[in-house]
């Protein structure tokens, strides 16, 4: 008697062939289909993450192009960049690196 009381609402649905078909179709779409809802949600999250990465890398490309133009336009900037980034020096110079700890 307790089971009928708990599942009293669902029993008429399970007896109807149309509602049973609809339930089976819904379960198929959620779990078993190649384009199921779980995979779709995962792909949507992944797409949003890739869009954020795309915006970040486009900004990074703009910055790098601006630096490249600056380096190509002026020889002094090229020398400054080489000294700062690659620790290059002239023959008569000494380079001291001071690290903070």
C-alpha positions as CSV (number, residue, x, y, z in Angstrom):
1,X,0.0,0.0,0.0
2,X,2.9,2.4,0.7
3,X,4.4,2.1,-2.8
4,X,1.0,2.9,-4.4
5,X,0.7,5.9,-2.2
6,X,4.2,7.2,-3.0
7,X,4.0,6.4,-6.8
8,X,0.3,7.0,-7.2
9,X,0.9,10.0,-9.4
10,X,3.4,8.1,-11.7
11,X,1.4,4.9,-12.2
12,X,-1.2,6.3,-14.6
13,X,1.6,8.0,-16.6
14,X,3.5,4.7,-16.9
15,X,0.3,2.9,-18.1
16,X,-0.2,5.4,-20.9
17,X,1.9,4.4,-23.9
18,X,2.3,8.0,-25.1
19,X,3.6,9.3,-21.8
20,X,5.9,6.3,-21.5
21,X,7.2,7.0,-25.0
22,X,7.8,10.6,-24.1
23,X,9.6,9.6,-20.9
24,X,11.8,7.2,-22.8
25,X,12.6,9.8,-25.4
26,X,13.5,12.3,-22.8
27,X,15.8,9.8,-21.0
28,X,17.4,9.0,-24.4
29,X,18.1,12.7,-25.1
30,X,19.5,13.4,-21.7
31,X,21.9,10.4,-21.4
32,X,22.3,8.2,-24.5
33,X,22.1,10.4,-27.6
34,X,25.4,11.5,-29.3
35,X,24.3,15.1,-28.8
36,X,22.9,14.6,-25.3
37,X,22.2,17.5,-23.0
38,X,25.2,16.7,-20.7
39,X,27.6,16.9,-23.6
40,X,25.9,20.0,-24.9
41,X,26.2,21.8,-21.5
42,X,29.9,20.8,-21.4
43,X,30.5,22.1,-24.9
44,X,28.8,25.4,-24.1
45,X,31.0,25.9,-21.1
46,X,34.0,25.1,-23.2
47,X,32.9,27.5,-25.9
48,X,32.6,30.3,-23.4
49,X,36.0,29.6,-22.1
50,X,37.5,29.6,-25.6
51,X,35.8,32.9,-26.4
52,X,37.5,34.4,-23.3
53,X,40.8,33.0,-24.4
54,X,40.3,34.4,-27.9
55,X,39.7,37.9,-26.5
56,X,42.8,37.6,-24.3
57,X,45.0,36.4,-27.2
58,X,43.7,39.1,-29.6
59,X,44.7,41.7,-27.0
60,X,48.1,40.1,-26.6
61,X,48.6,40.1,-30.4
62,X,47.8,43.9,-30.5
63,X,50.3,44.6,-27.8
64,X,53.0,42.5,-29.4
65,X,52.4,44.1,-32.8
66,X,52.7,47.6,-31.2
67,X,56.0,46.5,-29.6
68,X,57.2,45.1,-32.9
69,X,56.4,48.3,-34.8
70,X,58.2,50.3,-32.1
71,X,61.3,48.0,-32.4
72,X,61.3,48.2,-36.2
73,X,60.9,52.0,-36.2
74,X,63.8,53.0,-33.9
75,X,67.2,51.5,-33.5
76,X,67.6,52.9,-30.0
77,X,64.4,51.0,-28.9
78,X,65.8,47.8,-30.4
79,X,69.0,48.2,-28.3
80,X,67.0,49.0,-25.2
81,X,64.9,45.9,-25.7
82,X,67.9,43.7,-26.3
83,X,69.5,45.0,-23.1
84,X,66.5,44.6,-20.9
85,X,65.1,41.3,-22.2
86,X,68.2,39.4,-23.3
87,X,70.8,41.0,-21.0
88,X,73.0,41.9,-24.0
89,X,75.8,44.4,-23.4
90,X,78.6,46.1,-25.3
91,X,82.1,44.8,-25.1
92,X,83.3,47.5,-22.6
93,X,80.3,47.2,-20.2
94,X,79.5,45.0,-17.2
95,X,76.0,44.0,-16.4
96,X,74.9,43.5,-12.8
97,X,71.6,41.8,-12.1
98,X,69.9,42.8,-8.8
99,X,67.2,40.4,-7.6
100,X,64.8,41.2,-4.9
101,X,64.1,38.4,-2.3
